[in-house]
């Protein structure tokens, strides 16, 4: 059963609370029903190639906006995808980034990870990725247009979970309190979404 979307006043109140508590790792989740990708799943070889391309682009800042982001998601159909919106200036993003480092390694070959560096300077983002390397690329999102495609761009960090069929299953606004909470959402929404 899908959760009811909050009214505008509820949303504003929720965002203010999430922003105030963001450093403590408090977040708000929202189940969504966006994007479907019909047809049979791609052959396993095609999925392996798509995952290998992600690893080959580790820590790169990719351009292309929402169109390139959508194409990348389409190329990953058949595999669950976790998308983390972050910025180098974001304290809660720094807090939870090690969890993405660990869990992207744990789920290698089973879950695809993508980053979206939103409303940040390219130089600062590149320096951040040198300090916190991960085995996947990031879309450089200067104006937040990529993040808005999955319910992001309103608070930092935001994490979106896409089921293997390509459907957006859940968006979590705010930082995760700990790695176990992020892992639970990966299992619930990406692997079993």
C-alpha positions in Angstrom: 0.0 0.0 0.0 1.4 3.4 -1.0 1.8 6.1 1.7 -0.4 9.2 1.3 1.6 12.2 0.1 1.7 15.0 2.8 -0.2 18.2 2.2 1.9 21.3 1.5 1.8 22.6 5.1 2.7 19.1 6.4 5.5 18.9 3.8 6.9 22.3 4.8 6.8 21.4 8.5 8.4 18.0 7.8 11.2 19.6 5.8 11.9 22.1 8.5 12.1 19.4 11.1 14.2 17.2 8.8 16.6 20.1 8.1 16.9 21.0 11.8 17.6 17.4 12.7 19.7 16.5 9.7 23.0 16.5 11.5 21.6 13.9 13.8 20.8 11.6 10.9 17.1 12.0 11.1 15.3 11.5 7.8 11.8 11.3 6.2 10.9 8.6 3.7 8.3 8.7 1.0 7.1 5.7 -1.0 6.5 6.8 -4.6 5.1 5.2 -7.7 7.1 6.8 -10.4 8.7 5.4 -13.6 8.0 2.0 -15.0 10.1 0.2 -17.5 8.1 -2.5 -19.3 9.3 -5.5 -21.2 11.4 -8.5 -20.2 14.5 -8.1 -18.1 17.7 -7.7 -20.0 20.0 -10.8 -20.4 22.5 -11.3 -17.5 25.5 -10.4 -19.8 23.9 -7.0 -20.5 23.4 -6.4 -16.8 27.0 -7.4 -16.1 28.3 -5.0 -18.7 26.2 -2.1 -17.3 27.6 -2.8 -13.8 31.2 -3.0 -15.1 30.7 0.4 -16.8 29.7 1.9 -13.4 32.9 0.6 -11.8 35.0 1.9 -14.7 33.6 5.4 -14.0 34.2 5.3 -10.3 34.3 8.8 -8.7 33.8 10.5 -12.1 31.5 13.5 -12.3 29.3 12.9 -15.3 27.4 15.6 -17.3 24.2 15.3 -19.3 21.5 16.3 -16.9 18.2 14.5 -16.4 18.4 13.0 -19.9 21.7 11.3 -19.3 20.6 10.2 -15.8 17.4 8.6 -17.2 19.4 6.8 -19.9 21.8 5.5 -17.3 18.9 4.2 -15.1 17.4 2.6 -18.2 20.7 0.8 -18.9 20.6 -0.6 -15.4 17.2 -2.1 -15.7 17.3 -5.6 -14.4 19.3 -4.6 -11.3 18.1 -2.6 -8.3 19.6 0.9 -8.1 20.4 3.1 -5.1 20.9 6.8 -5.9 22.4 9.1 -3.3 22.1 12.9 -3.7 24.8 14.7 -1.9 27.0 17.8 -1.9 30.5 18.5 -0.5 29.2 21.3 1.7 26.6 19.0 3.4 27.6 17.8 6.9 25.0 15.0 7.0 26.2 13.9 3.6 29.8 13.6 4.9 28.4 11.7 8.0 26.6 9.0 5.9 29.1 8.7 2.9 31.2 6.0 4.6 28.0 3.8 4.7 27.7 4.2 1.0 31.4 3.2 0.6 30.8 0.0 2.7 27.4 -1.0 1.3 28.3 -0.4 -2.4 31.2 -2.9 -1.8 29.0 -5.4 0.0 26.3 -5.4 -2.7 28.7 -5.3 -5.7 27.2 -7.2 -8.6 23.7 -7.2 -7.0 22.8 -3.6 -6.6 23.9 -0.6 -8.7 24.8 2.7 -7.0 24.8 6.2 -8.5 25.6 9.5 -6.9 24.1 12.9 -7.7 26.2 15.9 -6.7 23.5 18.6 -6.5 24.1 22.4 -6.2 27.8 22.1 -5.6 31.0 23.3 -7.1 32.6 20.8 -9.4 36.1 21.4 -7.9 34.8 20.9 -4.3 32.9 17.8 -5.4 36.0 16.3 -7.0 38.0 17.0 -3.9 35.3 15.4 -1.8 35.4 12.2 -3.9 39.2 12.0 -3.6 38.7 12.0 0.2 35.7 9.6 0.1 36.1 7.3 -2.9 33.3 5.0 -4.0 33.1 2.5 -6.8 30.5 4.3 -8.8 30.0 7.6 -10.8 28.1 10.7 -9.9 26.0 13.0 -12.0 27.1 16.6 -11.6 23.8 18.4 -11.0 24.5 22.1 -10.8 20.9 23.3 -10.7 19.2 20.3 -9.0 17.3 19.1 -12.1 18.6 15.6 -11.9 17.7 15.3 -8.2 14.2 16.5 -8.8 13.5 13.5 -11.1 13.5 11.2 -8.0 12.1 13.6 -5.4 15.4 15.1 -4.4 16.7 18.6 -4.6 14.8 19.8 -1.5 17.0 18.5 1.3 20.5 17.1 1.5 21.2 14.2 1.5 18.3 12.4 -0.3 18.5 8.7 -1.3 16.2 7.1 -3.9 15.6 3.3 -4.4 14.7 1.9 -7.8 13.5 -1.7 -8.0 15.1 -4.0 -10.6 12.3 -3.3 -13.0 13.2 0.4 -13.1 10.4 1.7 -10.9 11.1 4.3 -8.3 10.1 2.5 -5.1 11.1 4.9 -2.3 12.8 8.2 -1.6 14.4 8.9 1.8 14.9 12.6 2.6 17.7 13.3 5.1 20.7 11.4 6.4 20.5 7.9 7.7 21.2 7.6 11.4 23.5 4.6 10.8 24.7 2.1 8.2 22.1 -0.5 9.5 19.2 1.8 8.7 20.5 2.4 5.1 21.1 -1.3 4.7 17.5 -2.1 5.8 16.2 0.3 3.1 18.4 -1.3 0.5 17.0 -4.7 1.3 13.4 -3.5 1.6 13.1 -1.1 -1.4 15.9 -2.1 -3.8 16.2 -5.8 -3.4 12.6 -6.5 -2.5 11.0 -3.4 -4.0 
